[in-house]
Structure formats: C-alpha cells, structure tokens
Amino acid sequence: MSRATGPERRLLAIYTGGTIGMRSEQGVLLPGRGLANVLRTLPMFHDEAYAQACGLPEDTLVLPPTHANQRVIYTVLECQPLFDSSDMTITEWVQIAQTIETHYEQYHGFVILHGTDTMAFAASALAFVLENLQKTVILTGSQVPIHALWSDGRENLLGALLMAGQYVIPEVCLFFQNQLFRGTRGTKVDTRRFAAFRSPNLPPLAVVGADVIINRELVRRARGQGRLVVCGGVERDVGLPRLYPGIPATPVRAFLQPPLKGVVTETFGSGNGPTKPDLLQELRAAAERGLIILNCTHCLQGSVTSHYAAGMAAAGAGIVSGFDVTSEAALAKLSYVLGRPGLSVDGRKELLARDLWGEMTLPAVDEGPPPLCGSTLRLGVAQFLSLSQESDAVRDTLTPSLACAAARAGDLQAWQSLPQWGHVLASLQGTDLSLEDFNGQTPLHAAARGGRAGVVAMLLQKGVNVDARDEDGLSSLLLAVRGRRPSVIGLLRAAGACLSPQELEEAGTELCRLASRADGEGLQAWWQAGADLGRPGYDGRSALLVAEAAGNLEVMRQLQYLQGGAGGLALVGLPGRADHASEELPALRLDPGLGDASKGQA
Ligand SMILES: NC(=O)C[C@H](N)C(=O)O
C-alpha cells in the first residue's frame, strides 16, 4: 500500500444503480438516472471554478482540494440499464470488470456505485476475476438515496473517492460508514442502519476518522506484474444451499443434479451438518459424480473446523473446507475456480482449499523454524551481505528491513547463532538500534506489532527510542494496542512509552467502536496503554454508553471495572505466564467473583 502522489488523481466512478441514486416513484424506490448531475450541484462533490479554470469536460467532476492539496478528478460512467442490485448477476459483474479493463490505463483508481443488497457478492466476484490488479477498486453505495436530506450516500461516496484517489490499495474493497473492508471479507448485516456492512473475520483495511488509519499489514501487495486480465470464463452453474435441522435428503438430491457443477453448503456452527445416512449418501454421490462441494459456516464469525464427528467431513473426502470464508466470497471463488480451463476435479479442489486473494484464513500450522532462519534465500542474502566491501551499500540498504523482519519474527537469538549474519548483527547492535525501514518503522515497531515481548525487552534494554514514530506518526505503543499485545504494552509502558495527545484524543471513537463490537480485549489494551476509557467518541457518547445501547453487558461490566466503578469482578492473568516471556501472552480476561490482585499485572 502506498500513498498516491502527484497533484491530480483521476478516477472512474462506475454507477451501476442501487439506492444511492434511486428516486421514489409511486411509493417505491427505482434506480434513477443522472447521478452526475446531482453530484455537480453539491459543492463537496464538485468544484466548478476549478473545473472551468482547467477546462474539464462536461462529464468530469472534481473534488475540492484535499489536505495535501491534491485534486481528485472523476468521471461518472452511468450504466445502461441501472439495476436494483437484487437483479445483478455474475454476468454484470464480469461486465464491470471489463469496463475497468477497458479504461484501466486512463485512471488511477476505480469507484463502483452499487446496490448494497448484493454488494458483497459483487465485490467478491470482482476480486476473483480482476487478475494482476495493481490499482484501487472500491465499491460503495448507500441505505438512503444521495439526494435525500439525511443520507449516508454522500459520506460513503466521498470516502470512497478520497480513498481511491489518495491511496494505492491494489485490491477490490468495499467502503461503508468510514470503514474500508477487503471486498471478499464484507457482508451485509443490517437492512436499515448506515453501518450496514461488517467484515467479521478480518479487521478493516482502513478506518476513516479525523485521520485515515490504514492497517498496512493487512493490505495485500499488488498481484502479478503483468497487464490487468479479466477472467470472464466464470462458471454460472453453482449453488448456495443452506442446511437446516431435519432437512430431508430429497430436496438435497434435487438441488445437486446436473447441470450444477459446484455448491457452497452453508452448514451449522463450525461446519457441521446432519449425519443422517441418506443425506450423507446424496452428498457423497454428488461428490463422486464430480460435483464440487465447498463447506462454509452460516455463522457470521469463525471458521469451519473438523472438531466434530457431525462435521461435513463425515460425508467423505469430497468436501472442501472454506474455513472462515463468507458465503458471498465462497460462491464467487467457486465460480472462478470452476471456470478455470484445463483443471482436473482434484486440481480445482486444491485451488479452492488455498487462500487465493485473502478471502480466508487458513488454520495455523506448525510454523517450523522462525521465518528468518533456515530459509535458503535469506541465508543467501546473509552470505551476500557478509561478503566484501562492495556489498556495503547493499547491506546498508537492506539492514533496516532485515532488522525489522527479524524483530517481527522474534528471531534475534536464532539470528545471533548464524555466523553469516555477523555484519548485519554488528550494525544492529552498533550505534543505531533504531534503524528505520522504508516505512520509517524501527525494529521496536516491528517487534511490538508482532507481539515479540522478548525482542521488545532486549531492544528497550539496549536503549532504543521508545517513542520513535513511523512515517504515519504511529508509535510502537499504538501498534501494540492495535495488535492487542498486553505483554508488549506492559514493557513499553514500563519503559515510559505514552500515547501521544493526538492518539489519546482519537481513542474515544475507537473505544466506542470496540464497545459496540463487544471487543473486551481491544478495550483492555487501550486501558493498559493509559487511555481514558471515559473519553467520548466523535458523537459525544462514551464507550460505556455505546455498550449499553448495544446491550453488551459484559463489556459494560468490564468498562465499569476498569474505570474503577464496579466490585465483584476481577482481571485474571493466565496462571504462570504473566512475566515478560519472549512471546505475546494471551489477553487477560474478566472473571466474575475473583479478587482483583492480578489487576496490576495487566
Ligand atoms: N441500499 C440498496 O442499495 C438496496 C437496493 N435494493 C439495492 O441493492 O440495489
């Protein structure tokens, strides 16, 4: 991810329909034409004086200048026909992808105005079919038409334009209510509220408040170097049945018949389904015919596992686990994988089981040796760096990044034991332990972010600057808070690290967001870092009020306790692990009815 430079950024806004541009006719909402004309009348969307001074064409609009005095110039391409997104299919999404392909070289980024009802399906489909994507693509829309007095459309569209105009995030994303989600991770969760989307299994890529906070570690690198390619050959004969308790075998058999080529089954809990022999027999028979079955859970959060005998694994090896993929992304992935030419059934299953574009989290496997030792490539680099004087310049360039990578992997000890790293180690242990990588991050940032308490302790002991800020002004403490790293937070605080006045001020809104999501661990991290949990968010409400409004009783109790209000609750550190171990400790948890002796450990 990088910040876009240059005074003018050109975007193509593809308007496909959806509530954002709808008009009411005889009491119902219908897609409305002429969105660009509406935008032209709104000063936040168009600076007429600038457009005239530059002689911009009629169909081209320009936003007022950004903070960095950049201009986002955008052209609205209105599709014909416009859709309520309930009528959109993969055919339309492939057409949108082709439109992007046609105009790819002319624009820095793309915004797609789309109905919210199927926006998560659309974002997922685009994410799979746009290969070698190196520019930002953002879908947005609204719950209320943009021309209404009280509408979320203006904020969503402006946010999407500003994000696509100012940042190169080479992914298909979904922007709603100040949050930028990975397109394959979003899902619509509310029919009316402005916060209509969530990304239950992946934090947002960016959150927009007074500042734009980018979760850099989540943003994927541009895929491929080549030209953008649209994979139009997607399979349309795919289905998404949801199992329910007592589902008879007959409708399942009927559903699985040809020409269907693949299904995403929405199963219970962690991927379980009924174990009735006749039902399992239907699934097995379909798998043997070559029908591909991708199993995902109907739960909003969490992953398919093989913990239960009732798991779909009982149906035989034919079923592929979708882990924590959303149903929307699973369906798009199935269409994409089945549409790939020249693959065997097993080849397709193998592809489905892989995380292709960040759509799912694979279970942690035994990580083996830490990433910085043992790899042939890295040993090769080490050898190269320790060669001779000619390599000094290269070594100096690479050392900061290597130091950060080592710190993040928690691997300094293993590193020390490798003689080839002598050169690098010497510079790391020399005068400048605060070596900055290309993002301005120091090894302390990297270790804090990775939860490497052992490395943090070592670096602090060697006297690194505890308050160093990276290029975005972020401190190691803030990274540890965001990553919920209690041991690291403890170490940094003990070394005198403090959140900056600005970080403290912004904490209010973040605390409210965590409270609304019942994220006790996140709240505790802020508290541990010294944030005032009573600080109000952007709308003047405190986290406690937000938790109350959301009915999050446990969080209310936690907040009351942490703010010193409630009795009878205690913070309990996990036994025997409260010291500064070399790895991050599990978060402290709240247990009712225990003494508060361990609070100090937090
Ligand atoms: N809010 C919306 O956009 C809903 C509308 N029915 C659509 O998906 O097109």
The ligand as an ORCA input file, in Angstrom:
! r2SCAN-3c Opt
* xyz 0 1
  N     -29.440      0.002     -0.294
  C     -29.547     -0.554     -1.505
  O     -28.787     -0.234     -2.363
  C     -30.598     -1.628     -1.666
  C     -31.101     -1.810     -3.072
  N     -32.219     -2.693     -3.081
  C     -30.025     -2.413     -3.953
  O     -29.335     -3.285     -3.539
  O     -29.924     -2.029     -5.095
*
